[in-house]
Amino acid sequence: MKHVAIGRGIQNYTCSQTNASAAPVSIGAIATLYNASCVASTYPDLLAVLPNVALQFNLTSNDQSTLSPSNLAISGHHFFSNTTTPAFDLNTSAMNLGFAPCAKNNTVPAPAGAPVGQGDQGHGAVAWLKLITRSGATGNLEEVYRVNTAGGSPPATCAGMPAAFEVQYAAE
């Protein structure tokens, strides 16, 4: 294992405005990644609860240089470089671990009892993923796992939803 991070961000969705019974469609995500490598090696049981703790703090804070309340420092960013390529940039002023454009290799639903999300966005936790790197990866990065997810799932249908919306989430 090269690096462990807690991601805190949003899942993005679109909805049909003509078919209220249609399911929302995922159009990617963005997240700030916070370095949890020391927590993972010292307190692995604590690591698993950090996504739920992180989800309880709003993204609107002026200072997002550390993850409240744990004070984990930023170790990178997650975004979609196009509609099908999740990317992880782990190059910061503090460390240069590499860049990983990825492709989904496997997925499993979040376990029953996973944190559902904040307030009216409590529709469930997004799936756990195994991603493999695509051409262009640096830093000898090969795989990315998204586990211990908290929130991020959309409502079951587009009824009452805008054409585009976001749902807050966190993950290990």
Rosetta constraint file for C-alpha pairs under 8 A:
AtomPair CA 2 CA 141 HARMONIC 7.94 0.50
AtomPair CA 3 CA 35 HARMONIC 7.61 0.50
AtomPair CA 3 CA 36 HARMONIC 7.83 0.50
AtomPair CA 3 CA 37 HARMONIC 5.76 0.50
AtomPair CA 4 CA 35 HARMONIC 6.29 0.50
AtomPair CA 4 CA 36 HARMONIC 5.24 0.50
AtomPair CA 4 CA 37 HARMONIC 4.63 0.50
AtomPair CA 4 CA 40 HARMONIC 6.91 0.50
AtomPair CA 4 CA 172 HARMONIC 7.29 0.50
AtomPair CA 5 CA 33 HARMONIC 5.70 0.50
AtomPair CA 5 CA 34 HARMONIC 5.11 0.50
AtomPair CA 5 CA 35 HARMONIC 4.69 0.50
AtomPair CA 5 CA 36 HARMONIC 4.78 0.50
AtomPair CA 5 CA 37 HARMONIC 6.64 0.50
AtomPair CA 5 CA 75 HARMONIC 7.39 0.50
AtomPair CA 5 CA 172 HARMONIC 5.86 0.50
AtomPair CA 6 CA 33 HARMONIC 5.58 0.50
AtomPair CA 6 CA 34 HARMONIC 5.13 0.50
AtomPair CA 6 CA 35 HARMONIC 6.70 0.50
AtomPair CA 6 CA 36 HARMONIC 6.28 0.50
AtomPair CA 6 CA 50 HARMONIC 7.27 0.50
AtomPair CA 6 CA 51 HARMONIC 6.44 0.50
AtomPair CA 6 CA 170 HARMONIC 7.01 0.50
AtomPair CA 6 CA 171 HARMONIC 5.66 0.50
AtomPair CA 6 CA 172 HARMONIC 4.53 0.50
AtomPair CA 7 CA 31 HARMONIC 5.66 0.50
AtomPair CA 7 CA 32 HARMONIC 5.58 0.50
AtomPair CA 7 CA 33 HARMONIC 4.41 0.50
AtomPair CA 7 CA 34 HARMONIC 6.30 0.50
AtomPair CA 7 CA 51 HARMONIC 7.55 0.50
AtomPair CA 7 CA 78 HARMONIC 7.89 0.50
AtomPair CA 7 CA 170 HARMONIC 5.33 0.50
AtomPair CA 7 CA 171 HARMONIC 5.16 0.50
AtomPair CA 7 CA 172 HARMONIC 6.19 0.50
AtomPair CA 8 CA 31 HARMONIC 5.08 0.50
AtomPair CA 8 CA 32 HARMONIC 5.49 0.50
AtomPair CA 8 CA 33 HARMONIC 6.58 0.50
AtomPair CA 8 CA 51 HARMONIC 7.68 0.50
AtomPair CA 8 CA 54 HARMONIC 6.87 0.50
AtomPair CA 8 CA 55 HARMONIC 7.07 0.50
AtomPair CA 8 CA 168 HARMONIC 7.82 0.50
AtomPair CA 8 CA 169 HARMONIC 6.09 0.50
AtomPair CA 8 CA 170 HARMONIC 4.41 0.50
AtomPair CA 8 CA 171 HARMONIC 6.77 0.50
AtomPair CA 9 CA 29 HARMONIC 7.41 0.50
AtomPair CA 9 CA 30 HARMONIC 5.60 0.50
AtomPair CA 9 CA 31 HARMONIC 3.88 0.50
AtomPair CA 9 CA 32 HARMONIC 6.23 0.50
AtomPair CA 9 CA 59 HARMONIC 7.30 0.50
AtomPair CA 9 CA 168 HARMONIC 5.79 0.50
AtomPair CA 9 CA 169 HARMONIC 5.61 0.50
AtomPair CA 9 CA 170 HARMONIC 6.29 0.50
AtomPair CA 10 CA 29 HARMONIC 5.63 0.50
AtomPair CA 10 CA 30 HARMONIC 5.62 0.50
AtomPair CA 10 CA 31 HARMONIC 6.35 0.50
AtomPair CA 10 CA 152 HARMONIC 6.84 0.50
AtomPair CA 10 CA 166 HARMONIC 5.96 0.50
AtomPair CA 10 CA 167 HARMONIC 5.35 0.50
AtomPair CA 10 CA 168 HARMONIC 4.31 0.50
AtomPair CA 10 CA 169 HARMONIC 5.55 0.50
AtomPair CA 11 CA 26 HARMONIC 7.44 0.50
AtomPair CA 11 CA 27 HARMONIC 7.84 0.50
AtomPair CA 11 CA 28 HARMONIC 6.15 0.50
AtomPair CA 11 CA 29 HARMONIC 4.34 0.50
AtomPair CA 11 CA 30 HARMONIC 6.76 0.50
AtomPair CA 11 CA 152 HARMONIC 5.65 0.50
AtomPair CA 11 CA 153 HARMONIC 7.64 0.50
AtomPair CA 11 CA 166 HARMONIC 5.52 0.50
AtomPair CA 11 CA 167 HARMONIC 5.20 0.50
AtomPair CA 11 CA 168 HARMONIC 6.29 0.50
AtomPair CA 11 CA 169 HARMONIC 6.82 0.50
AtomPair CA 12 CA 26 HARMONIC 5.96 0.50
AtomPair CA 12 CA 27 HARMONIC 5.42 0.50
AtomPair CA 12 CA 28 HARMONIC 5.45 0.50
AtomPair CA 12 CA 29 HARMONIC 5.51 0.50
AtomPair CA 12 CA 164 HARMONIC 7.46 0.50
AtomPair CA 12 CA 165 HARMONIC 6.02 0.50
AtomPair CA 12 CA 166 HARMONIC 4.47 0.50
AtomPair CA 12 CA 167 HARMONIC 6.55 0.50
AtomPair CA 13 CA 24 HARMONIC 6.04 0.50
AtomPair CA 13 CA 25 HARMONIC 5.29 0.50
AtomPair CA 13 CA 26 HARMONIC 4.48 0.50
AtomPair CA 13 CA 27 HARMONIC 5.31 0.50
AtomPair CA 13 CA 28 HARMONIC 7.44 0.50
AtomPair CA 13 CA 154 HARMONIC 7.55 0.50
AtomPair CA 13 CA 164 HARMONIC 5.71 0.50
AtomPair CA 13 CA 165 HARMONIC 5.44 0.50
AtomPair CA 13 CA 166 HARMONIC 6.02 0.50
AtomPair CA 14 CA 24 HARMONIC 5.67 0.50
AtomPair CA 14 CA 25 HARMONIC 5.28 0.50
AtomPair CA 14 CA 26 HARMONIC 6.65 0.50
AtomPair CA 14 CA 27 HARMONIC 6.94 0.50
AtomPair CA 14 CA 162 HARMONIC 7.76 0.50
AtomPair CA 14 CA 163 HARMONIC 5.38 0.50
AtomPair CA 14 CA 164 HARMONIC 4.26 0.50
AtomPair CA 14 CA 165 HARMONIC 6.34 0.50
AtomPair CA 15 CA 22 HARMONIC 7.49 0.50
AtomPair CA 15 CA 23 HARMONIC 7.21 0.50
AtomPair CA 15 CA 24 HARMONIC 4.90 0.50
AtomPair CA 15 CA 25 HARMONIC 6.46 0.50
AtomPair CA 15 CA 158 HARMONIC 5.47 0.50
AtomPair CA 15 CA 161 HARMONIC 6.80 0.50
AtomPair CA 15 CA 162 HARMONIC 6.60 0.50
AtomPair CA 15 CA 163 HARMONIC 4.77 0.50
AtomPair CA 15 CA 164 HARMONIC 6.13 0.50
AtomPair CA 16 CA 20 HARMONIC 6.81 0.50
AtomPair CA 16 CA 22 HARMONIC 6.60 0.50
AtomPair CA 16 CA 24 HARMONIC 7.48 0.50
AtomPair CA 16 CA 158 HARMONIC 6.50 0.50
AtomPair CA 16 CA 163 HARMONIC 6.36 0.50
AtomPair CA 17 CA 158 HARMONIC 7.64 0.50
AtomPair CA 17 CA 162 HARMONIC 7.41 0.50
AtomPair CA 17 CA 163 HARMONIC 6.18 0.50
AtomPair CA 19 CA 158 HARMONIC 7.34 0.50
AtomPair CA 19 CA 159 HARMONIC 7.95 0.50
AtomPair CA 20 CA 157 HARMONIC 6.46 0.50
AtomPair CA 20 CA 158 HARMONIC 4.84 0.50
AtomPair CA 20 CA 159 HARMONIC 4.28 0.50
AtomPair CA 20 CA 160 HARMONIC 7.33 0.50
AtomPair CA 21 CA 157 HARMONIC 5.21 0.50
AtomPair CA 21 CA 158 HARMONIC 6.01 0.50
AtomPair CA 21 CA 159 HARMONIC 6.29 0.50
AtomPair CA 22 CA 157 HARMONIC 5.38 0.50
AtomPair CA 22 CA 158 HARMONIC 5.69 0.50
AtomPair CA 23 CA 155 HARMONIC 7.88 0.50
AtomPair CA 23 CA 156 HARMONIC 5.80 0.50
AtomPair CA 23 CA 157 HARMONIC 4.40 0.50
AtomPair CA 23 CA 158 HARMONIC 5.79 0.50
AtomPair CA 24 CA 154 HARMONIC 6.73 0.50
AtomPair CA 24 CA 155 HARMONIC 7.43 0.50
AtomPair CA 24 CA 156 HARMONIC 7.24 0.50
AtomPair CA 24 CA 157 HARMONIC 6.15 0.50
AtomPair CA 24 CA 158 HARMONIC 5.78 0.50
AtomPair CA 27 CA 83 HARMONIC 6.65 0.50
AtomPair CA 28 CA 79 HARMONIC 7.40 0.50
AtomPair CA 28 CA 80 HARMONIC 5.98 0.50
AtomPair CA 28 CA 83 HARMONIC 6.92 0.50
AtomPair CA 28 CA 86 HARMONIC 7.46 0.50
AtomPair CA 29 CA 78 HARMONIC 7.52 0.50
AtomPair CA 29 CA 79 HARMONIC 5.79 0.50
AtomPair CA 29 CA 80 HARMONIC 6.55 0.50
AtomPair CA 30 CA 77 HARMONIC 7.54 0.50
AtomPair CA 30 CA 78 HARMONIC 5.37 0.50
AtomPair CA 30 CA 79 HARMONIC 4.44 0.50
AtomPair CA 30 CA 80 HARMONIC 7.16 0.50
AtomPair CA 31 CA 77 HARMONIC 5.87 0.50
AtomPair CA 31 CA 78 HARMONIC 5.02 0.50
AtomPair CA 31 CA 79 HARMONIC 6.64 0.50
AtomPair CA 32 CA 74 HARMONIC 7.02 0.50
AtomPair CA 32 CA 76 HARMONIC 6.28 0.50
AtomPair CA 32 CA 77 HARMONIC 4.66 0.50
AtomPair CA 32 CA 78 HARMONIC 6.29 0.50
AtomPair CA 33 CA 74 HARMONIC 5.77 0.50
AtomPair CA 33 CA 75 HARMONIC 5.53 0.50
AtomPair CA 33 CA 76 HARMONIC 4.95 0.50
AtomPair CA 33 CA 77 HARMONIC 5.28 0.50
AtomPair CA 33 CA 78 HARMONIC 6.94 0.50
AtomPair CA 34 CA 66 HARMONIC 7.22 0.50
AtomPair CA 34 CA 67 HARMONIC 6.65 0.50
AtomPair CA 34 CA 72 HARMONIC 5.60 0.50
AtomPair CA 34 CA 73 HARMONIC 5.36 0.50
AtomPair CA 34 CA 74 HARMONIC 4.32 0.50
AtomPair CA 34 CA 75 HARMONIC 5.08 0.50
AtomPair CA 34 CA 76 HARMONIC 6.93 0.50
AtomPair CA 35 CA 72 HARMONIC 5.74 0.50
AtomPair CA 35 CA 73 HARMONIC 5.68 0.50
AtomPair CA 35 CA 74 HARMONIC 6.04 0.50
AtomPair CA 35 CA 75 HARMONIC 5.14 0.50
AtomPair CA 36 CA 40 HARMONIC 6.11 0.50
AtomPair CA 36 CA 47 HARMONIC 7.54 0.50
AtomPair CA 36 CA 72 HARMONIC 6.57 0.50
AtomPair CA 37 CA 41 HARMONIC 6.38 0.50
AtomPair CA 38 CA 42 HARMONIC 6.01 0.50
AtomPair CA 38 CA 43 HARMONIC 7.99 0.50
AtomPair CA 39 CA 43 HARMONIC 5.14 0.50
AtomPair CA 39 CA 44 HARMONIC 6.46 0.50
AtomPair CA 39 CA 46 HARMONIC 7.33 0.50
AtomPair CA 39 CA 47 HARMONIC 6.16 0.50
AtomPair CA 40 CA 44 HARMONIC 4.64 0.50
AtomPair CA 40 CA 46 HARMONIC 7.92 0.50
AtomPair CA 40 CA 47 HARMONIC 5.75 0.50
AtomPair CA 43 CA 47 HARMONIC 6.51 0.50
AtomPair CA 44 CA 48 HARMONIC 6.96 0.50
AtomPair CA 45 CA 49 HARMONIC 7.46 0.50
AtomPair CA 46 CA 50 HARMONIC 6.63 0.50
AtomPair CA 47 CA 172 HARMONIC 7.74 0.50
AtomPair CA 48 CA 148 HARMONIC 6.07 0.50
AtomPair CA 48 CA 172 HARMONIC 7.26 0.50
AtomPair CA 49 CA 53 HARMONIC 6.47 0.50
AtomPair CA 49 CA 148 HARMONIC 7.70 0.50
AtomPair CA 50 CA 54 HARMONIC 5.91 0.50
AtomPair CA 50 CA 172 HARMONIC 7.70 0.50
AtomPair CA 51 CA 55 HARMONIC 6.12 0.50
AtomPair CA 51 CA 148 HARMONIC 6.77 0.50
AtomPair CA 51 CA 149 HARMONIC 6.48 0.50
AtomPair CA 51 CA 150 HARMONIC 5.93 0.50
AtomPair CA 51 CA 170 HARMONIC 4.93 0.50
AtomPair CA 51 CA 171 HARMONIC 4.98 0.50
AtomPair CA 51 CA 172 HARMONIC 6.23 0.50
AtomPair CA 52 CA 56 HARMONIC 6.75 0.50
AtomPair CA 52 CA 115 HARMONIC 6.24 0.50
AtomPair CA 52 CA 149 HARMONIC 7.73 0.50
AtomPair CA 52 CA 150 HARMONIC 5.45 0.50
AtomPair CA 52 CA 170 HARMONIC 6.90 0.50
AtomPair CA 53 CA 57 HARMONIC 7.45 0.50
AtomPair CA 54 CA 67 HARMONIC 7.09 0.50
AtomPair CA 54 CA 68 HARMONIC 6.80 0.50
AtomPair CA 54 CA 69 HARMONIC 7.70 0.50
AtomPair CA 54 CA 170 HARMONIC 6.53 0.50
AtomPair CA 55 CA 117 HARMONIC 7.15 0.50
AtomPair CA 55 CA 118 HARMONIC 7.26 0.50
AtomPair CA 55 CA 150 HARMONIC 6.86 0.50
AtomPair CA 55 CA 151 HARMONIC 7.63 0.50
AtomPair CA 55 CA 168 HARMONIC 7.40 0.50
AtomPair CA 55 CA 169 HARMONIC 6.16 0.50
AtomPair CA 55 CA 170 HARMONIC 5.64 0.50
AtomPair CA 56 CA 118 HARMONIC 6.96 0.50
AtomPair CA 57 CA 68 HARMONIC 6.96 0.50
AtomPair CA 59 CA 64 HARMONIC 7.83 0.50
AtomPair CA 65 CA 73 HARMONIC 6.24 0.50
AtomPair CA 65 CA 74 HARMONIC 5.99 0.50
AtomPair CA 66 CA 70 HARMONIC 7.72 0.50
AtomPair CA 66 CA 71 HARMONIC 4.86 0.50
AtomPair CA 66 CA 72 HARMONIC 5.11 0.50
AtomPair CA 66 CA 73 HARMONIC 4.62 0.50
AtomPair CA 66 CA 74 HARMONIC 6.09 0.50
AtomPair CA 67 CA 71 HARMONIC 5.05 0.50
AtomPair CA 67 CA 72 HARMONIC 5.14 0.50
AtomPair CA 67 CA 73 HARMONIC 6.72 0.50
AtomPair CA 67 CA 74 HARMONIC 7.76 0.50
AtomPair CA 68 CA 72 HARMONIC 7.62 0.50
AtomPair CA 74 CA 92 HARMONIC 7.92 0.50
AtomPair CA 75 CA 90 HARMONIC 5.87 0.50
AtomPair CA 75 CA 91 HARMONIC 7.22 0.50
AtomPair CA 75 CA 92 HARMONIC 6.30 0.50
AtomPair CA 75 CA 94 HARMONIC 7.70 0.50
AtomPair CA 75 CA 95 HARMONIC 7.37 0.50
AtomPair CA 76 CA 88 HARMONIC 7.13 0.50
AtomPair CA 76 CA 89 HARMONIC 5.34 0.50
AtomPair CA 76 CA 90 HARMONIC 4.30 0.50
AtomPair CA 76 CA 91 HARMONIC 6.12 0.50
AtomPair CA 76 CA 92 HARMONIC 6.28 0.50
AtomPair CA 77 CA 88 HARMONIC 5.82 0.50
AtomPair CA 77 CA 89 HARMONIC 5.28 0.50
AtomPair CA 77 CA 90 HARMONIC 6.68 0.50
AtomPair CA 78 CA 86 HARMONIC 7.21 0.50
AtomPair CA 78 CA 87 HARMONIC 5.66 0.50
AtomPair CA 78 CA 88 HARMONIC 4.57 0.50
AtomPair CA 78 CA 89 HARMONIC 6.42 0.50
AtomPair CA 79 CA 86 HARMONIC 5.87 0.50
AtomPair CA 79 CA 87 HARMONIC 5.40 0.50
AtomPair CA 79 CA 88 HARMONIC 6.70 0.50
AtomPair CA 80 CA 84 HARMONIC 7.21 0.50
AtomPair CA 80 CA 85 HARMONIC 5.45 0.50
AtomPair CA 80 CA 86 HARMONIC 4.33 0.50
AtomPair CA 80 CA 87 HARMONIC 5.55 0.50
AtomPair CA 81 CA 85 HARMONIC 5.66 0.50
AtomPair CA 81 CA 86 HARMONIC 6.36 0.50
AtomPair CA 81 CA 87 HARMONIC 6.20 0.50
AtomPair CA 81 CA 101 HARMONIC 7.79 0.50
AtomPair CA 82 CA 86 HARMONIC 7.68 0.50
AtomPair CA 84 CA 103 HARMONIC 7.70 0.50
AtomPair CA 85 CA 101 HARMONIC 6.26 0.50
AtomPair CA 85 CA 102 HARMONIC 5.82 0.50
AtomPair CA 85 CA 103 HARMONIC 6.22 0.50
AtomPair CA 86 CA 101 HARMONIC 6.00 0.50
AtomPair CA 86 CA 102 HARMONIC 5.46 0.50
AtomPair CA 86 CA 103 HARMONIC 6.96 0.50
AtomPair CA 87 CA 99 HARMONIC 7.38 0.50
AtomPair CA 87 CA 100 HARMONIC 5.50 0.50
AtomPair CA 87 CA 101 HARMONIC 4.27 0.50
AtomPair CA 87 CA 102 HARMONIC 5.91 0.50
AtomPair CA 88 CA 99 HARMONIC 5.74 0.50
AtomPair CA 88 CA 100 HARMONIC 5.03 0.50
AtomPair CA 88 CA 101 HARMONIC 6.44 0.50
AtomPair CA 89 CA 98 HARMONIC 6.44 0.50
AtomPair CA 89 CA 99 HARMONIC 4.54 0.50
AtomPair CA 89 CA 100 HARMONIC 6.44 0.50
AtomPair CA 90 CA 95 HARMONIC 7.65 0.50
AtomPair CA 90 CA 96 HARMONIC 6.28 0.50
AtomPair CA 90 CA 97 HARMONIC 5.24 0.50
AtomPair CA 90 CA 98 HARMONIC 5.23 0.50
AtomPair CA 90 CA 99 HARMONIC 5.81 0.50
AtomPair CA 91 CA 95 HARMONIC 5.97 0.50
AtomPair CA 91 CA 96 HARMONIC 4.19 0.50
AtomPair CA 91 CA 97 HARMONIC 5.66 0.50
AtomPair CA 91 CA 98 HARMONIC 5.70 0.50
AtomPair CA 91 CA 99 HARMONIC 7.01 0.50
AtomPair CA 92 CA 96 HARMONIC 5.94 0.50
AtomPair CA 96 CA 139 HARMONIC 7.91 0.50
AtomPair CA 97 CA 139 HARMONIC 5.51 0.50
AtomPair CA 98 CA 137 HARMONIC 7.22 0.50
AtomPair CA 98 CA 138 HARMONIC 4.82 0.50
AtomPair CA 98 CA 139 HARMONIC 4.20 0.50
AtomPair CA 98 CA 140 HARMONIC 7.40 0.50
AtomPair CA 98 CA 141 HARMONIC 6.79 0.50
AtomPair CA 99 CA 136 HARMONIC 7.92 0.50
AtomPair CA 99 CA 137 HARMONIC 5.44 0.50
AtomPair CA 99 CA 138 HARMONIC 5.18 0.50
AtomPair CA 99 CA 139 HARMONIC 6.84 0.50
AtomPair CA 99 CA 141 HARMONIC 7.43 0.50
AtomPair CA 100 CA 133 HARMONIC 5.78 0.50
AtomPair CA 100 CA 134 HARMONIC 7.32 0.50
AtomPair CA 100 CA 136 HARMONIC 7.30 0.50
AtomPair CA 100 CA 137 HARMONIC 4.57 0.50
AtomPair CA 100 CA 138 HARMONIC 6.53 0.50
AtomPair CA 100 CA 141 HARMONIC 6.39 0.50
AtomPair CA 100 CA 142 HARMONIC 7.74 0.50
AtomPair CA 101 CA 133 HARMONIC 5.61 0.50
AtomPair CA 101 CA 134 HARMONIC 5.53 0.50
AtomPair CA 101 CA 135 HARMONIC 7.40 0.50
AtomPair CA 101 CA 136 HARMONIC 6.83 0.50
AtomPair CA 101 CA 137 HARMONIC 6.00 0.50
AtomPair CA 102 CA 131 HARMONIC 5.82 0.50
AtomPair CA 102 CA 132 HARMONIC 5.34 0.50
AtomPair CA 102 CA 133 HARMONIC 4.21 0.50
AtomPair CA 102 CA 134 HARMONIC 5.16 0.50
AtomPair CA 102 CA 143 HARMONIC 7.98 0.50
AtomPair CA 102 CA 144 HARMONIC 7.93 0.50
AtomPair CA 103 CA 131 HARMONIC 5.40 0.50
AtomPair CA 103 CA 132 HARMONIC 5.49 0.50
AtomPair CA 103 CA 133 HARMONIC 6.30 0.50
AtomPair CA 103 CA 134 HARMONIC 6.52 0.50
AtomPair CA 104 CA 129 HARMONIC 7.09 0.50
AtomPair CA 104 CA 130 HARMONIC 6.23 0.50
AtomPair CA 104 CA 131 HARMONIC 4.49 0.50
AtomPair CA 104 CA 132 HARMONIC 6.48 0.50
AtomPair CA 105 CA 129 HARMONIC 7.61 0.50
AtomPair CA 105 CA 130 HARMONIC 5.48 0.50
AtomPair CA 105 CA 131 HARMONIC 5.12 0.50
AtomPair CA 105 CA 132 HARMONIC 6.14 0.50
AtomPair CA 106 CA 129 HARMONIC 5.81 0.50
AtomPair CA 106 CA 130 HARMONIC 5.03 0.50
AtomPair CA 106 CA 131 HARMONIC 6.97 0.50
AtomPair CA 107 CA 127 HARMONIC 6.48 0.50
AtomPair CA 107 CA 128 HARMONIC 5.69 0.50
AtomPair CA 107 CA 129 HARMONIC 4.52 0.50
AtomPair CA 107 CA 130 HARMONIC 6.30 0.50
AtomPair CA 108 CA 127 HARMONIC 5.69 0.50
AtomPair CA 108 CA 128 HARMONIC 5.37 0.50
AtomPair CA 108 CA 129 HARMONIC 6.63 0.50
AtomPair CA 109 CA 126 HARMONIC 7.17 0.50
AtomPair CA 109 CA 127 HARMONIC 4.38 0.50
AtomPair CA 109 CA 128 HARMONIC 6.08 0.50
AtomPair CA 110 CA 114 HARMONIC 6.35 0.50
AtomPair CA 110 CA 125 HARMONIC 5.99 0.50
AtomPair CA 110 CA 126 HARMONIC 6.23 0.50
AtomPair CA 110 CA 127 HARMONIC 4.76 0.50
AtomPair CA 110 CA 128 HARMONIC 5.74 0.50
AtomPair CA 110 CA 147 HARMONIC 8.00 0.50
AtomPair CA 110 CA 148 HARMONIC 7.54 0.50
AtomPair CA 110 CA 149 HARMONIC 6.86 0.50
AtomPair CA 114 CA 124 HARMONIC 7.33 0.50
AtomPair CA 114 CA 125 HARMONIC 6.09 0.50
AtomPair CA 114 CA 148 HARMONIC 7.48 0.50
AtomPair CA 114 CA 149 HARMONIC 7.00 0.50
AtomPair CA 114 CA 150 HARMONIC 6.34 0.50
AtomPair CA 115 CA 124 HARMONIC 6.78 0.50
AtomPair CA 115 CA 125 HARMONIC 6.13 0.50
AtomPair CA 115 CA 149 HARMONIC 7.37 0.50
AtomPair CA 115 CA 150 HARMONIC 4.70 0.50
AtomPair CA 115 CA 151 HARMONIC 6.02 0.50
AtomPair CA 116 CA 121 HARMONIC 7.93 0.50
AtomPair CA 116 CA 122 HARMONIC 4.72 0.50
AtomPair CA 116 CA 123 HARMONIC 5.65 0.50
AtomPair CA 116 CA 124 HARMONIC 3.85 0.50
AtomPair CA 116 CA 125 HARMONIC 5.13 0.50
AtomPair CA 116 CA 150 HARMONIC 5.96 0.50
AtomPair CA 116 CA 151 HARMONIC 4.59 0.50
AtomPair CA 116 CA 152 HARMONIC 7.78 0.50
AtomPair CA 116 CA 153 HARMONIC 7.90 0.50
AtomPair CA 117 CA 121 HARMONIC 5.74 0.50
AtomPair CA 117 CA 122 HARMONIC 4.10 0.50
AtomPair CA 117 CA 123 HARMONIC 6.62 0.50
AtomPair CA 117 CA 124 HARMONIC 6.35 0.50
AtomPair CA 117 CA 125 HARMONIC 6.96 0.50
AtomPair CA 117 CA 150 HARMONIC 6.05 0.50
AtomPair CA 117 CA 151 HARMONIC 3.76 0.50
AtomPair CA 117 CA 152 HARMONIC 6.68 0.50
AtomPair CA 117 CA 168 HARMONIC 7.20 0.50
AtomPair CA 117 CA 169 HARMONIC 6.84 0.50
AtomPair CA 118 CA 122 HARMONIC 5.29 0.50
AtomPair CA 118 CA 151 HARMONIC 7.14 0.50
AtomPair CA 118 CA 168 HARMONIC 7.53 0.50
AtomPair CA 121 CA 151 HARMONIC 7.65 0.50
AtomPair CA 121 CA 152 HARMONIC 7.93 0.50
AtomPair CA 121 CA 153 HARMONIC 8.00 0.50
AtomPair CA 121 CA 154 HARMONIC 7.40 0.50
AtomPair CA 121 CA 155 HARMONIC 7.86 0.50
AtomPair CA 121 CA 167 HARMONIC 6.46 0.50
AtomPair CA 121 CA 168 HARMONIC 7.66 0.50
AtomPair CA 122 CA 151 HARMONIC 6.49 0.50
AtomPair CA 122 CA 153 HARMONIC 7.83 0.50
AtomPair CA 123 CA 151 HARMONIC 7.02 0.50
AtomPair CA 123 CA 152 HARMONIC 7.63 0.50
AtomPair CA 123 CA 153 HARMONIC 5.53 0.50
AtomPair CA 123 CA 154 HARMONIC 5.88 0.50
AtomPair CA 123 CA 155 HARMONIC 5.61 0.50
AtomPair CA 123 CA 156 HARMONIC 7.99 0.50
AtomPair CA 124 CA 150 HARMONIC 7.54 0.50
AtomPair CA 124 CA 151 HARMONIC 5.34 0.50
AtomPair CA 124 CA 152 HARMONIC 6.79 0.50
AtomPair CA 124 CA 153 HARMONIC 5.18 0.50
AtomPair CA 124 CA 154 HARMONIC 7.63 0.50
AtomPair CA 125 CA 149 HARMONIC 5.67 0.50
AtomPair CA 125 CA 150 HARMONIC 4.92 0.50
AtomPair CA 125 CA 151 HARMONIC 4.08 0.50
AtomPair CA 125 CA 152 HARMONIC 5.53 0.50
AtomPair CA 125 CA 153 HARMONIC 5.48 0.50
AtomPair CA 125 CA 169 HARMONIC 7.74 0.50
AtomPair CA 126 CA 149 HARMONIC 6.16 0.50
AtomPair CA 126 CA 150 HARMONIC 7.13 0.50
AtomPair CA 126 CA 151 HARMONIC 6.29 0.50
AtomPair CA 126 CA 152 HARMONIC 5.30 0.50
AtomPair CA 126 CA 153 HARMONIC 5.10 0.50
AtomPair CA 127 CA 147 HARMONIC 7.94 0.50
AtomPair CA 127 CA 149 HARMONIC 7.20 0.50
AtomPair CA 128 CA 145 HARMONIC 7.47 0.50
AtomPair CA 128 CA 146 HARMONIC 5.23 0.50
AtomPair CA 128 CA 147 HARMONIC 4.91 0.50
AtomPair CA 128 CA 148 HARMONIC 7.28 0.50
AtomPair CA 128 CA 149 HARMONIC 6.84 0.50
AtomPair CA 129 CA 145 HARMONIC 5.59 0.50
AtomPair CA 129 CA 146 HARMONIC 4.98 0.50
AtomPair CA 129 CA 147 HARMONIC 6.82 0.50
AtomPair CA 130 CA 143 HARMONIC 7.09 0.50
AtomPair CA 130 CA 144 HARMONIC 5.99 0.50
AtomPair CA 130 CA 145 HARMONIC 4.64 0.50
AtomPair CA 130 CA 146 HARMONIC 6.59 0.50
AtomPair CA 131 CA 143 HARMONIC 5.57 0.50
AtomPair CA 131 CA 144 HARMONIC 5.02 0.50
AtomPair CA 131 CA 145 HARMONIC 6.15 0.50
AtomPair CA 132 CA 142 HARMONIC 5.88 0.50
AtomPair CA 132 CA 143 HARMONIC 4.48 0.50
AtomPair CA 132 CA 144 HARMONIC 6.37 0.50
AtomPair CA 133 CA 137 HARMONIC 6.20 0.50
AtomPair CA 133 CA 141 HARMONIC 7.05 0.50
AtomPair CA 133 CA 142 HARMONIC 5.21 0.50
AtomPair CA 133 CA 143 HARMONIC 5.88 0.50
AtomPair CA 133 CA 144 HARMONIC 7.75 0.50
AtomPair CA 137 CA 141 HARMONIC 6.42 0.50
AtomPair CA 137 CA 142 HARMONIC 7.72 0.50
AtomPair CA 146 CA 171 HARMONIC 6.32 0.50
AtomPair CA 146 CA 172 HARMONIC 5.90 0.50
AtomPair CA 147 CA 171 HARMONIC 6.06 0.50
AtomPair CA 147 CA 172 HARMONIC 5.30 0.50
AtomPair CA 148 CA 171 HARMONIC 5.56 0.50
AtomPair CA 148 CA 172 HARMONIC 5.60 0.50
AtomPair CA 149 CA 169 HARMONIC 7.32 0.50
AtomPair CA 149 CA 170 HARMONIC 5.88 0.50
AtomPair CA 149 CA 171 HARMONIC 4.25 0.50
AtomPair CA 149 CA 172 HARMONIC 6.68 0.50
AtomPair CA 150 CA 169 HARMONIC 5.61 0.50
AtomPair CA 150 CA 170 HARMONIC 5.22 0.50
AtomPair CA 150 CA 171 HARMONIC 6.09 0.50
AtomPair CA 151 CA 167 HARMONIC 7.56 0.50
AtomPair CA 151 CA 168 HARMONIC 6.46 0.50
AtomPair CA 151 CA 169 HARMONIC 4.62 0.50
AtomPair CA 151 CA 170 HARMONIC 6.74 0.50
AtomPair CA 152 CA 167 HARMONIC 5.11 0.50
AtomPair CA 152 CA 168 HARMONIC 5.35 0.50
AtomPair CA 152 CA 169 HARMONIC 4.39 0.50
AtomPair CA 152 CA 170 HARMONIC 7.54 0.50
AtomPair CA 153 CA 167 HARMONIC 6.83 0.50
AtomPair CA 154 CA 167 HARMONIC 6.71 0.50
AtomPair CA 158 CA 162 HARMONIC 7.86 0.50
AtomPair CA 161 CA 165 HARMONIC 7.69 0.50
